[in-house]
């Protein structure tokens, strides 16, 4: 059962692109519809996810699909009526973790597993701060009502930090059990690509 979560790089890429497509479709729908700010955020997730494949010109250069499934679950949950805040917590934490995994897997950056979790949590908090600034200006200029109270804003930071930590610990466990399919070291070892 657990071996099925660590597919080879082609299966990982195929599933990853399918999940990225789900996020992209919802992002485009929201960007041209009633939620342009949220749609833009979803499209940023898609751009970051597709970045390694575009840079390396190798369609199999994708982060592990279980990580992308969290973003897709957030999108599907949002479409299914789950509260916007819950969906945003998952999406922000997932974006941060995708960035950390891409740094580790597709660059010469070498992070210890513990530091990667710590860095992921810090990046989650930084992305939440940027998202808060964007929401503030959206409320001011576009008349939206994302930010309602100071207390709610503070709880947003606490909750998104906890979600980021939980996802980081979960994926630390995952990466300690399975090799990253499609990573620089993986492709160098089997000769199917260059570092």
C-alpha positions in Angstrom: 0.0 0.0 0.0 2.7 2.5 1.0 4.8 1.7 -2.1 1.9 3.0 -4.2 2.5 6.5 -2.8 6.0 6.6 -4.2 5.5 6.1 -8.0 8.2 6.4 -10.6 8.8 9.9 -12.0 6.4 9.4 -15.0 3.5 8.3 -12.9 4.2 11.0 -10.3 4.3 13.6 -13.1 1.1 12.4 -14.7 -0.8 12.4 -11.5 0.8 15.7 -10.5 -0.2 17.4 -13.8 -3.7 16.1 -13.4 -4.0 17.6 -9.9 -2.3 20.9 -11.1 -4.9 21.0 -13.9 -7.7 20.8 -11.3 -6.3 23.8 -9.4 -5.7 25.6 -12.7 -9.3 25.1 -13.9 -10.7 26.4 -10.6 -8.2 29.3 -10.7 -9.3 30.4 -14.1 -13.0 30.0 -13.2 -12.6 32.1 -10.1 -10.2 34.7 -11.7 -12.9 35.5 -14.4 -15.8 35.0 -12.0 -16.7 36.3 -8.6 -13.5 35.6 -6.8 -10.6 37.1 -8.8 -8.3 37.4 -5.8 -8.6 33.8 -4.9 -8.4 32.7 -8.5 -5.2 34.7 -8.8 -3.8 32.9 -5.7 -4.7 29.5 -7.2 -2.9 30.4 -10.5 0.2 31.3 -8.5 0.1 27.8 -7.0 -0.1 26.4 -10.5 2.8 28.6 -11.7 5.0 27.6 -8.8 4.2 23.9 -9.3 4.9 24.1 -13.1 8.1 26.1 -12.5 10.6 23.2 -12.4 9.1 21.5 -15.5 9.3 24.8 -17.4 12.8 25.6 -16.3 14.2 22.1 -17.0 12.0 21.5 -20.0 11.2 18.1 -18.6 7.5 17.4 -17.9 8.4 14.9 -15.2 10.1 17.5 -13.0 7.2 17.7 -10.5 7.0 17.6 -6.7 5.4 14.4 -5.3 1.8 14.1 -6.2 0.6 13.6 -2.6 1.7 17.2 -1.9 -0.2 18.5 -4.9 -3.2 16.5 -3.8 -3.5 18.8 -0.7 -3.8 21.8 -3.0 -6.4 20.0 -5.1 -8.3 18.9 -2.0 -8.4 22.5 -0.8 -9.8 23.6 -4.2 -12.4 20.9 -4.3 -13.4 21.6 -0.6 -13.8 25.3 -1.4 -16.0 24.4 -4.4 -18.0 22.1 -2.1 -18.8 24.8 0.4 -16.1 24.4 3.0 -15.3 27.8 4.6 -13.0 30.1 2.7 -10.6 30.4 5.7 -10.1 26.7 6.0 -9.4 26.4 2.3 -7.0 29.4 2.4 -5.1 27.9 5.4 -4.5 24.6 3.4 -3.6 26.4 0.2 -1.1 28.8 1.8 0.6 26.0 3.8 0.7 23.8 0.6 2.2 26.6 -1.5 5.0 27.1 1.1 5.7 23.4 1.3 5.8 23.1 -2.6 8.4 25.9 -2.6 10.5 24.1 0.0 10.3 20.8 -1.7 11.2 22.3 -5.1 14.2 24.0 -3.5 15.3 20.7 -2.1 14.5 18.5 -5.1 15.4 20.7 -8.1 18.2 22.9 -7.0 21.6 22.5 -5.3 20.1 23.6 -2.0 20.5 20.9 0.6 18.2 21.2 3.7 18.1 18.8 6.6 14.6 17.4 7.1 14.1 19.2 10.4 15.3 22.5 8.9 13.0 22.0 5.9 10.0 21.7 8.2 11.1 24.8 10.2 11.7 26.7 6.9 8.3 25.6 5.6 6.6 26.9 8.7 8.4 30.3 8.4 7.6 30.5 4.7 3.9 29.7 5.5 3.8 32.6 7.9 5.5 34.9 5.4 3.0 33.9 2.7 0.1 34.4 5.1 1.4 37.9 5.8 1.6 38.6 2.0 -1.9 37.2 1.6 -3.2 39.4 4.4 -1.7 42.5 2.8 -3.4 41.6 -0.5 -6.7 41.0 1.3 -6.4 44.4 3.0 -5.9 46.3 -0.2 -8.6 44.3 -1.9 -11.0 45.3 1.0 -9.9 48.9 0.6 -9.9 49.2 -3.2 -12.4 46.6 -4.4 -14.9 46.7 -1.5 -14.4 43.0 -0.5 -14.7 41.9 3.1 -11.9 39.4 3.7 -10.6 41.0 6.9 -13.3 41.6 9.4 -11.7 41.9 12.9 -8.2 42.1 14.4 -8.9 39.0 16.5 -9.8 37.0 13.4 -6.7 38.2 11.7 -4.5 37.1 14.6 -6.2 33.7 14.7 -5.6 33.3 11.0 -1.8 33.5 11.6 -2.0 31.0 14.5 -4.1 28.5 12.6 -2.1 28.7 9.3 1.1 28.2 11.3 -0.3 25.1 12.9 -1.5 23.8 9.5 2.0 24.5 8.0 3.6 22.6 10.9 1.3 19.7 10.6 1.8 19.4 6.8 5.6 19.8 7.3 5.7 17.0 9.8 3.5 14.8 7.6 5.7 15.3 4.5 8.9 14.9 6.5 7.6 11.4 7.4 6.7 10.8 3.7 10.1 11.9 2.4 11.9 9.9 5.0 10.1 6.8 3.7 10.2 7.4 -0.1 12.7 8.8 -2.6 11.5 11.9 -4.3 10.5 10.8 -7.8 11.9 13.1 -10.5 14.4 14.9 -8.3 17.9 16.0 -9.4 19.6 13.3 -7.5 17.2 10.7 -8.8 17.7 11.7 -12.4 21.5 11.8 -12.0 21.5 8.4 -10.5 19.5 6.6 -13.2 21.1 8.6 -16.0 17.8 9.9 -17.4 18.7 13.6 -16.9 21.3 16.0 -15.8 21.7 17.9 -12.7 
